[in-house]
Amino acid sequence: MKLWNLDGTLKQSFEGHRNAVRSVAFSPDGEFILSGSSDDTIKLWNLDGSLKQSFEGNTMGCSSVAFSPDGKFILTGAKETVKLWTLDGTLNQSFECGFDGVYSVAFSPNRKFVLTGGRRIVKLWNLDGTLKQSFEGITDGEGNANGVFLLALSSDGKFILTGSSDIPKLWNLDGTLKQLFKVNTGWLPSGAFSPDGKFIITGGGTPKLWNLDGTLKQSFDGHNANVTSVAFSPDGKYILTGSRDKTAKLWRPFWEILNPKNTYVLSADQMKEYDIQEGIEWGKIW
């Protein structure tokens, strides 16, 4: 596992897992990194590469990890069980997902609920382990066997984004479908909401930025293989994409996304705020 500076230089390596690292997450305060591996362990790291805590007890590898919004708890998903832990390694609660399995996990922004993505079904849980809501029809056609790897909640907690190998879908919390997104063909294991909840980025064959009503805002061409991971920076100014072409790319959306008035006139203060140099082409790799 590696931590990089935005200029592409390596900042830190993290060594300790004995098999592939399948999921990573930053703590909300940016002080720690959580990693889940196929070696059946979850590890909490300091940014200097030293190990802070190991979480034992997951079998058959760890498919997904997440921090709670306040950074006090973590979620880990493996095989058919999701577990809620405190940072000192104490197990607080288990969520039994059954035969549908566990492919992805997420917290609600208010930390009152837990989301789990299985082979065909997404489930919303109370923190005491009781089931609150199931979301059926997540995958269609051949996507049924591939699992829900794309699972995210909007920052206001009103919407859920899901996806497998088919069309990403936006849901209301009551389980009703709100919107479909017509992405290009390609395995779709990744997607994310912008920090302000106004936009969605999806991976797959070509990363795409969407409005919540399903209209396409921007495509990001440059990868030579499927994009398996996407993320917004916490301030929403950058988009990071990782691909099976063995590259990660840092992007800047078009100015119209950052400037709702669409004036495209940059003041000196705006140039300074967004670190913009003369001649920059919006939507290109930075």
RAPEBEL-V521203 format. One record per residue. N is the residue number from 1. RES is the residue in one letter. SS is DSSP state (H for helix, E for strand, L for the rest). PSI is psi in degrees with one decimal (999 if undefined). Layout:
N/RES/SS/PSI + N/RES/SS/PSI
//
This chain:
1/M/L/140.6 + 2/K/E/143.6 + 3/L/E/130.2 + 4/W/E/150.5 + 5/N/L/159.9 + 6/L/L/-16.8 + 7/D/L/6.0 + 8/G/L/1.6 + 9/T/L/145.8 + 10/L/E/128.3 + 11/K/E/-41.9 + 12/Q/E/142.3 + 13/S/E/148.6 + 14/F/L/113.2 + 15/E/L/134.4 + 16/G/L/-29.7 + 17/H/L/146.6 + 18/R/L/1.9 + 19/N/L/-175.5 + 20/A/L/139.5 + 21/V/E/119.9 + 22/R/E/-17.5 + 23/S/E/140.2 + 24/V/E/156.0 + 25/A/E/142.9 + 26/F/E/145.6 + 27/S/L/153.2 + 28/P/L/-30.5 + 29/D/L/-1.2 + 30/G/L/12.2 + 31/E/L/-22.7 + 32/F/E/159.7 + 33/I/E/135.2 + 34/L/E/135.2 + 35/S/E/140.4 + 36/G/E/137.3 + 37/S/E/161.7 + 38/S/L/-5.8 + 39/D/L/11.6 + 40/D/L/16.8 + 41/T/L/154.0 + 42/I/E/135.5 + 43/K/E/140.5 + 44/L/E/125.6 + 45/W/E/147.7 + 46/N/E/159.1 + 47/L/L/-16.2 + 48/D/L/4.1 + 49/G/L/-4.6 + 50/S/L/146.9 + 51/L/E/128.8 + 52/K/E/-40.0 + 53/Q/E/142.0 + 54/S/E/144.1 + 55/F/E/111.1 + 56/E/L/151.6 + 57/G/L/-15.5 + 58/N/L/136.4 + 59/T/L/161.8 + 60/M/L/29.4 + 61/G/L/161.5 + 62/C/L/121.4 + 63/S/L/-22.2 + 64/S/E/144.0 + 65/V/E/154.9 + 66/A/E/147.8 + 67/F/E/148.9 + 68/S/L/156.3 + 69/P/L/-29.6 + 70/D/L/-2.6 + 71/G/L/7.7 + 72/K/L/-17.5 + 73/F/E/160.0 + 74/I/E/153.4 + 75/L/E/139.3 + 76/T/E/138.3 + 77/G/E/134.2 + 78/A/E/132.5 + 79/K/L/-101.8 + 80/E/L/8.5 + 81/T/E/137.5 + 82/V/E/139.8 + 83/K/E/141.7 + 84/L/E/124.5 + 85/W/E/155.1 + 86/T/E/165.5 + 87/L/L/-16.4 + 88/D/L/4.6 + 89/G/L/5.9 + 90/T/L/129.5 + 91/L/E/123.4 + 92/N/E/-39.3 + 93/Q/E/146.9 + 94/S/E/144.4 + 95/F/E/112.5 + 96/E/E/111.0 + 97/C/L/-9.6 + 98/G/H/-156.3 + 99/F/H/-22.0 + 100/D/H/-18.4 + 101/G/L/-175.8 + 102/V/L/122.8 + 103/Y/L/-23.0 + 104/S/E/152.8 + 105/V/E/155.6 + 106/A/E/152.0 + 107/F/E/150.6 + 108/S/L/152.0 + 109/P/L/-29.4 + 110/N/L/2.3 + 111/R/L/20.6 + 112/K/L/-18.8 + 113/F/E/161.3 + 114/V/E/137.8 + 115/L/E/138.6 + 116/T/E/137.1 + 117/G/E/126.8 + 118/G/L/-154.5 + 119/R/L/-40.4 + 120/R/L/-15.7 + 121/I/L/141.1 + 122/V/E/138.0 + 123/K/E/139.4 + 124/L/E/124.7 + 125/W/E/147.6 + 126/N/E/158.1 + 127/L/L/-15.4 + 128/D/L/4.1 + 129/G/L/0.1 + 130/T/L/144.9 + 131/L/E/130.2 + 132/K/E/-41.1 + 133/Q/E/142.0 + 134/S/E/145.7 + 135/F/E/107.7 + 136/E/L/160.2 + 137/G/L/26.7 + 138/I/L/-43.5 + 139/T/L/154.2 + 140/D/L/151.8 + 141/G/H/-131.3 + 142/E/H/-14.9 + 143/G/H/-13.1 + 144/N/H/-30.2 + 145/A/H/-2.7 + 146/N/L/-14.9 + 147/G/L/155.8 + 148/V/L/97.7 + 149/F/L/-25.8 + 150/L/E/116.0 + 151/L/E/116.7 + 152/A/E/151.4 + 153/L/E/144.2 + 154/S/L/157.4 + 155/S/L/-24.9 + 156/D/L/-1.7 + 157/G/L/11.6 + 158/K/L/-24.6 + 159/F/E/154.7 + 160/I/E/134.4 + 161/L/E/129.1 + 162/T/E/157.1 + 163/G/E/153.9 + 164/S/L/-118.7 + 165/S/L/11.6 + 166/D/L/-148.6 + 167/I/L/128.8 + 168/P/E/147.4 + 169/K/E/142.7 + 170/L/E/129.0 + 171/W/E/149.4 + 172/N/E/160.3 + 173/L/L/-16.5 + 174/D/L/4.1 + 175/G/L/0.2 + 176/T/L/144.6 + 177/L/E/130.5 + 178/K/E/-41.8 + 179/Q/E/144.7 + 180/L/E/148.8 + 181/F/E/121.3 + 182/K/L/83.0 + 183/V/L/167.2 + 184/N/L/165.0 + 185/T/L/155.1 + 186/G/L/147.0 + 187/W/L/134.4 + 188/L/L/81.0 + 189/P/L/8.5 + 190/S/L/148.3 + 191/G/E/162.2 + 192/A/E/152.0 + 193/F/E/148.1 + 194/S/L/155.5 + 195/P/L/-31.1 + 196/D/L/-1.9 + 197/G/L/9.4 + 198/K/L/-19.5 + 199/F/E/162.7 + 200/I/E/137.0 + 201/I/E/134.1 + 202/T/E/149.3 + 203/G/L/-145.7 + 204/G/E/-146.5 + 205/G/L/-42.7 + 206/T/L/126.9 + 207/P/E/140.1 + 208/K/E/142.9 + 209/L/E/131.0 + 210/W/E/151.8 + 211/N/E/160.9 + 212/L/L/-16.6 + 213/D/L/5.2 + 214/G/L/-1.2 + 215/T/L/141.4 + 216/L/E/130.9 + 217/K/E/-41.4 + 218/Q/E/141.1 + 219/S/E/149.3 + 220/F/E/99.0 + 221/D/L/135.2 + 222/G/L/-25.6 + 223/H/L/151.9 + 224/N/L/7.7 + 225/A/L/177.1 + 226/N/L/139.7 + 227/V/E/115.1 + 228/T/E/-8.8 + 229/S/E/137.3 + 230/V/E/152.3 + 231/A/E/150.1 + 232/F/E/149.2 + 233/S/L/155.1 + 234/P/L/-30.3 + 235/D/L/-2.0 + 236/G/L/5.5 + 237/K/L/-20.9 + 238/Y/L/156.6 + 239/I/E/132.6 + 240/L/E/132.6 + 241/T/E/139.1 + 242/G/E/137.7 + 243/S/E/161.9 + 244/R/L/-2.9 + 245/D/L/8.4 + 246/K/L/26.2 + 247/T/L/153.0 + 248/A/E/138.2 + 249/K/E/140.7 + 250/L/E/126.2 + 251/W/E/158.2 + 252/R/L/122.4 + 253/P/L/167.4 + 254/F/L/150.8 + 255/W/H/-28.7 + 256/E/H/-24.8 + 257/I/H/-36.4 + 258/L/H/-20.3 + 259/N/L/89.6 + 260/P/L/-23.2 + 261/K/L/-12.2 + 262/N/L/34.3 + 263/T/L/-28.0 + 264/Y/L/15.9 + 265/V/L/114.2 + 266/L/L/123.0 + 267/S/L/168.5 + 268/A/H/-37.7 + 269/D/H/-39.5 + 270/Q/H/-41.5 + 271/M/H/-41.5 + 272/K/H/-43.6 + 273/E/H/-42.2 + 274/Y/L/11.5 + 275/D/L/44.1 + 276/I/L/132.3 + 277/Q/L/156.2 + 278/E/L/140.6 + 279/G/L/0.2 + 280/I/L/136.3 + 281/E/L/119.7 + 282/W/L/145.1 + 283/G/L/-3.0 + 284/K/L/171.0 + 285/I/E/136.5 + 286/W/L/999
//
